[in-house]
Amino acid sequence: MPATTGSTAVPRQAETLEDLGLTGLDEQHWDLPQAVLVEHALARGEGQLAHSGAMVFRTGSYTGRSPQDKFIVRGPSSEAEVAWGSVNRPIEPEAFDRLFDRVREHLRGRAVYVSDTFAGADPTHRLPVRVVCERAYHALFSRQLFLPPTAGERARFSPEFTIVAAPDFKADPERDGTRSEVFILVNFERRIVLIGGTLYAGEIKKSVFSILNYLLPLRGVMSMHCSANVGDRGDVALFFGLSGTGKTTLSADRRRHLIGDDEHGWSDDGVFNIEGGCYAKCIRLDRTNEPEIYGAIRFGTVLENVVLDPETRACRFDDASLTENTRAAYPIDYIPNHVPSGRGGHPNRIIFLTCDAFGVLPPLARLSPEQAMYHFLSGYTAKVAGTERGLGNEPKATFSACFGEPFMVLPPERYADLLGHKMRQHDAEAWLLNTGWTGGGFGRGKRIPLPHTRAMVDAILAGSLAEVPFATDPVFGLRRPRSCPGVPETILDPRSAWPDPDDYDAAALRLADLFRDNFRRFPGVDPAIADAGPRQG
């Protein structure tokens, strides 16, 4: 059947999906507007309309990413560059080809949705990406998360990467060489990503990020798992961290302008957003504490696994019965104070976010250049339940290099070298901000209140900590401020917040041992960086 487009008055070019071997399709829906995609999703029974106008989708048993099901196809150009191992698992080209043949057969006779998008707000470094999917839901998600071409750009659009998402096709591990029915296969030689077996739309988003984590550093551009905002004076701040540590929440600040909430590049010209939208966690979303995100839950927004009131269709943001990893995907212009260009200057301050489940790291610490590299390579945090399969009901302490190791394709040292070079070149400050527990570890203490965390961020960005006295932690060697406007001193000193200081000391030493054990992964780093971690007990 002929392809349908977002504008019936504009005929398509001679672009088809036949070059991919996608033939015998029922219908091809190209670049439909969000209202039409909402109509399609409702008509096909893919989701429900919430009271706010947002679309709500359930992703079934896969409510988060499946990192163990991601593979990279071995190839001549990537063989020597990729950091092969438990994160980047290899799969042979022949296995990819066989599975792609089966996916193409699965799609035969079905309707597909095609979205032509860009990844990267800097025209010099942006990547044209085509997303082909069998769900209107995933087309709507892609439209909201990535950057839309102009009408002229769409007419001459030529993708450099294509993502084929077939969630209704499940792999046979014995036959297909996968680990389970789910698969995310990245083929740098053929410039194709193949996704199947899972409805979770985050796999599409993170596949694009993985691609750019391979391509951008090879051009001398730092790719970063961070959010970014800018003040009225042009001062740019970066917030690094894994899911659940506060990147989206802390960067969405009504007093500053949002560049992006999750993924950025840092080139010789400054910082640029990789995406055109936000993918915010919305479990326990509160209108008072997170007004910008709350206000973005409206028509066109994609909600994943949010529970609705059966009568009013109001969102029950406190309901975690499906997962803790409830998500909202919306265009960045749903945030009133966003930066339309998606670009900013060189960062002045870099904040590493960690969610310390042990409750022993100081909530705030100023890092030396060597400590910044140590903690960037360590990437310590606690993964929040639900962001990945198999995490259970409690946070799990983990070390994720570069605060995003599941998405990093090259060796972590490559990213650290780039970051260190750019920080020195532009004299950027580095801070460690703990958004985790105080007064005890998980199950005994409590999460550091968000208003206190915001006050610490405000102090960093205002430069108001420049003259305050600092104390050095005897275990971790971190310099923490003795005072901070709007924050109780008992919060700033983690040991004093514990009922029993001896219990604190024991927990701190356990975490310090974990840091040292993990850092043995990096035997070739500068000794000054290796020595910037916890002190020997």
C-alpha positions, -999 to 999 in steps of 0.1 A, spaced: 0 0 0 12 36 -5 29 53 24 10 79 44 27 110 56 21 137 82 12 161 53 -9 146 25 1 175 3 38 166 2 46 134 -18 73 112 -5 106 109 -23 115 76 -38 125 64 -3 112 30 6 121 4 31 130 -21 4 167 -14 8 164 -30 42 146 -59 27 113 -49 43 89 -60 17 53 -71 16 43 -46 43 6 -38 48 9 0 54 38 24 59 30 54 81 57 80 76 63 109 101 28 112 114 20 141 137 16 134 174 -21 138 173 -25 112 146 -1 88 164 -23 92 195 -53 84 174 -36 53 160 -24 41 193 -59 44 208 -76 27 178 -51 -2 179 -57 -6 217 -20 0 225 -27 24 254 -51 45 273 -57 83 275 -50 98 309 -70 126 325 -42 150 317 -42 141 280 -11 120 281 -10 85 266 -3 56 291 13 24 279 21 -8 297 53 -26 288 44 -60 302 70 -80 320 99 -58 307 95 -26 327 131 -15 323 161 -21 301 175 -56 295 213 -48 294 223 -85 293 204 -89 261 223 -62 242 249 -74 217 273 -57 193 280 -73 159 317 -80 154 330 -62 123 363 -51 108 359 -14 118 347 -20 153 367 -50 163 397 -31 177 377 -2 192 349 -18 212 355 -27 249 343 -63 246 331 -80 277 300 -83 299 287 -49 288 294 -51 251 288 -88 242 298 -99 207 276 -116 182 287 -128 148 274 -111 116 259 -144 104 237 -146 135 226 -110 130 217 -117 94 197 -148 103 177 -130 130 171 -100 108 157 -123 81 132 -137 107 122 -102 118 116 -92 82 94 -122 78 75 -113 110 68 -78 97 55 -90 63 18 -82 60 20 -58 90 17 -20 93 49 -2 102 55 34 115 85 53 103 101 83 120 129 103 105 148 121 133 181 136 143 202 128 173 224 158 182 215 195 184 248 206 169 244 203 131 282 195 128 278 163 149 241 153 145 232 118 134 202 112 110 183 82 125 153 64 110 131 45 134 110 17 119 86 1 143 54 -19 144 38 1 172 23 36 170 34 39 206 71 36 197 67 61 168 51 86 192 80 80 217 106 85 190 89 117 178 90 131 214 125 120 223 145 128 192 150 160 171 125 165 143 137 175 108 123 206 92 100 200 61 130 207 38 153 183 57 126 156 57 123 158 20 160 150 15 165 129 46 191 102 43 195 80 74 230 71 87 215 46 111 182 27 111 165 12 142 141 -16 135 119 -23 166 97 -54 165 85 -59 201 60 -86 191 87 -108 177 104 -130 203 138 -146 197 145 -183 202 178 -184 221 188 -218 208 181 -209 172 191 -172 172 221 -172 196 205 -147 220 204 -149 257 165 -147 259 135 -138 238 147 -102 241 174 -88 218 191 -55 211 217 -59 184 239 -30 173 255 -34 139 281 -7 132 290 -21 98 255 -22 84 244 8 106 213 -10 118 200 -16 153 176 -45 157 153 -46 188 127 -73 196 109 -91 224 104 -60 246 80 -31 246 101 -9 268 108 22 247 139 31 266 157 5 245 153 27 214 165 58 232 196 41 247 205 24 214 209 58 198 230 69 228 252 38 224 258 46 188 269 81 196 291 69 224 310 50 197 310 77 170 315 109 188 347 102 208 364 90 177 359 126 164 372 141 197 338 149 210 330 139 246 297 119 248 282 122 283 254 105 303 244 138 320 218 165 321 228 202 315 214 236 322 226 272 319 221 303 340 213 338 329 250 346 330 257 318 305 272 295 332 267 259 322 264 230 347 265 193 339 249 166 361 263 131 356 245 101 371 227 69 365 189 65 364 173 76 397 201 98 410 184 130 401 197 142 367 163 151 353 149 165 386 179 187 395 185 201 360 148 211 356 152 243 376 128 272 370 156 297 377 178 282 350 174 271 314 173 234 305 197 223 277 188 186 281 180 161 308 200 130 300 225 128 271 250 154 257 280 159 237 309 183 245 327 196 214 352 223 208 322 247 205 306 237 238 278 214 250 249 202 229 219 180 237 217 147 219 179 145 222 149 167 216 129 154 246 131 142 281 126 108 296 118 114 333 112 90 361 78 99 375 73 75 405 60 96 434 60 127 411 50 157 432 36 190 419 54 210 446 89 195 444 90 189 406 66 214 391 83 215 357 81 178 352 46 176 366 35 203 342 49 183 312 24 154 318 0 165 291 -12 157 256 15 141 235 34 128 266 42 91 266 37 75 301 51 40 307 36 18 334 19 46 353 -12 34 370 -45 52 363 -75 56 384 -101 33 368 -128 58 370 -112 93 366 -81 82 346 -61 104 369 -24 93 372 -15 76 404 21 86 406 26 70 440 15 36 428 45 13 422 25 -19 417 37 -23 381 73 -10 387 93 17 404 105 26 369 75 46 357 85 70 330 73 101 311 86 110 277 79 145 264 94 171 241 118 194 258 96 224 248 71 211 274 96 225 299 89 263 299 125 274 304 143 251 280 170 263 256 154 261 221 188 255 203 197 227 227 232 241 229 253 259 255 289 270 261 317 252 279 307 239 314 318 259 344 307 233 370 304 195 368 284 176 394 286 138 398 254 125 413 255 93 434 228 76 453 247 61 482 227 32 497 253 27 524 245 62 538 282 71 544 293 94 516 290 131 524 261 148 507 284 173 491 322 173 484 345 194 462 367 172 441 403 177 430 410 170 393 424 136 403 394 128 425 371 139 396 387 113 373 386 86 400 349 91 407 341 94 370 358 61 363 343 45 395 307 57 388 294 45 422 257 47 429 228 25 438 206 13 410 170 19 419 146 -11 418 128 -14 385 152 4 362 166 -30 351 152 -65 353 164 -86 382 172 -59 407 145 -69 432 128 -45 455 158 -27 471 185 -5 457 217 -23 448 251 -7 452 270 -8 419 299 7 401 292 19 365 321 35 348 315 70 334 281 70 353 267 51 323 288 20 316 258 0 300 258 25 272 296 30 267 311 12 238 347 22 240 370 15 270 360 38 300 395 53 300 389 68 266 359 88 280 378 98 312 408 111 291 385 132 270 366 146 300 398 153 320 413 171 290 382 193 285 379 201 322 415 213 323 411 232 291 380 251 304 388 252 341 356 234 352 350 227 388 339 192 399 316 182 428 303 150 442 266 152 453 251 123 472 213 121 467 211 88 487 207 80 524 216 98 556 215 86 592 220 50 581 220 28 550 189 17 531 163 3 555 177 22 585 183 58 574 163 80 551 168 96 517 183 131 518 154 155 514 151 169 480 149 206 493 183 201 510 198 186 478 184 216 458 199 240 483 234 223 478 230 226 440 220 263 444 251 269 465 274 252 440 260 272 411 260 305 429 296 301 440 286 307 476 308 279 490 340 295 479 348 310 513 333 284 537 356 261 557 359 225 545 366 193 564 384 162 549 367 129 554 392 105 570 381 74 550 372 87 515 396 118 515 367 140 503 365 177 512 331 185 524 318 220 533 312 225 570 282 247 562 259 254 533 229 278 531 196 260 537 212 227 548 215 214 584 251 207 595 241 172 606 232 165 570 266 177 558 285 155 582 273 119 575 290 104 606 272 127 630 238 118 614 241 81 624 228 70 658 259 49 664 292 63 650 308 29 652 282 15 629 290 44 605 327 36 606 321 0 598 299 8 569 323 34 555 352 9 556 331 -17 538 322 8 510 359 20 508 369 -16 502 344 -19 474 358 12 458 393 -2 459 383 -36 446 364 -20 417 392 3 407 416 -26 402 398 -28 368 419 2 357 455 -8 362 469 16 336 456 49 349 478 77 362 490 68 397 478 102 410 442 92 399 444 58 415 456 74 447 427 98 448 402 72 461 395 60 496 425 58 520 437 25 532 421 14 565 
